[in-house]
Amino acid sequence: MAELGYKYIKIFKKTYFHPFITFRPAYKQLSDNRQAYSNAVLEFLNIKVELLGELPKKNKVLYAINHRSLLDIIVMESVFSKGNKNGTWIAKKELFDAFYGDFFKYSGCISVDLETGKGLLKFFKEVKKALTKIDDFNIYIFPEGERNKNDGILKFQNGAHKIAKSNKLDIAPIFIDDSLETIFKNAPYKETKIIRVHVGNLIKHDNLENDYIAFMNKAKG
């Protein structure tokens, strides 16, 4: 699977550094490439994703997703591929410097530096530019800000709320109903493993965390 990852990083770089691909088609191509990579990984692991609910038909939506594993991104990119969604992930700057940082750096993700005011200003300008220039763009974020190794969710950081508020975005709550860290360790599977992903109705930024918890509890039954 590592070989597949390196292959797609080369594909990402080809688009990222292409001198003649402009802003809008570049983001769309990188989004398509991430989705193709993710579907290939899930096929290799023999994992299928079952979607409960429907992705919003509209775009310029912020997707708020619970976070337990690096596999979360792969699962969600597969979901977005079926809904023909174009968008990008918001990731902390340190992830771009990690050993898998080239995936984030060259696949169209947007880095946020939480340590400096200048870094935050640059980040919000980049998000605003993408949403302004690309009609079918969406933002994907883990509001918890880090992986949660326990049940439930961690307290939301304020990034998702600020992005949604400053760009007047509706929020689509997403709940991945499994501990993907354990699933990833046990893969690949002889018999197909089903992962369930719940999509809630659009919500506003005003009461994001409480509305998300209500949606999650209903999804868990």
Buried (B, 14 or more C-beta within 10 A) or exposed (E): EEEEBEEBBEBBBEBBEEEEBEEBEBBBBBBBBBBBBBBBBBEEBEBEBEBEBEBBEEBBBBBBBBBBBBBBBBBBBBBBBEEEBBBBBBBBBEBBEEEEBBBBBBBBBBBBBEEEEEEBEBBBEBBEEBBEEBEBBBBBBBBBBEBBEEEEBBEBBEBBBBBBBEBEBBBBBBBBBBBBBEBBEEBEEEEEBEBEBBBBEBBBBEEBBEBBBBBBEEBEE
